[in-house]
Amino acid sequence: MTDDSESQIIHRELDTDVENPGAEIAGIVQEIEGKEATDLSTIYECVDGVLDHVFSTPPSPRAQMQVEFTYESYRITVHQDGEATFLKTD
């Protein structure tokens, strides 16, 4: 028996050297949803620069840091190595 929630998870690798990782997340959601950027809410309100800090000054790999937040009906988990998962919540 397969878990339906697993089949709804979308995996992406983020560029940890990008200047604005929040914009990269918004771009992925835009692509998944097939929407224009102007149709999305501002991601900064959701993550407030946290991703910038995780990638620009990453903790030790042993910390296994991850950030989890909701944006545009997706539960998004971003790991410090750039792995990201997107789970539609509605």
C-alpha positions, -999 to 999 in steps of 0.1 A, spaced: 0 0 0 14 34 -10 11 65 11 -7 92 -9 11 120 10 45 106 -2 33 108 -39 24 144 -33 58 155 -21 79 173 -47 117 173 -42 141 200 -54 177 209 -49 183 246 -41 215 265 -50 229 273 -16 251 300 -32 222 320 -46 219 355 -33 181 352 -25 170 316 -17 135 328 -8 131 340 -44 143 306 -56 116 289 -34 89 313 -48 101 304 -83 97 267 -77 62 272 -63 54 294 -93 66 267 -116 46 239 -98 14 259 -98 18 274 -133 13 309 -119 28 343 -126 51 358 -99 25 385 -94 -1 359 -84 20 348 -54 22 364 -20 55 378 -8 77 350 5 97 374 28 66 375 51 70 337 56 107 333 61 120 368 69 155 362 56 160 330 76 170 310 45 196 337 36 212 331 70 211 293 69 229 293 36 253 322 41 265 311 76 256 275 78 258 256 110 280 226 113 268 197 91 263 177 123 235 201 133 214 188 104 196 221 103 163 224 85 137 252 82 101 244 78 73 268 68 41 272 49 39 292 17 11 293 -9 -5 261 5 27 242 5 45 229 36 81 235 26 111 219 43 146 232 34 177 215 47 210 233 51 225 212 22 199 227 -2 175 198 -3 139 210 -3 105 193 -2 72 208 -11 40 192 2 6 206 -9 -15 211 22 -49 216 7 
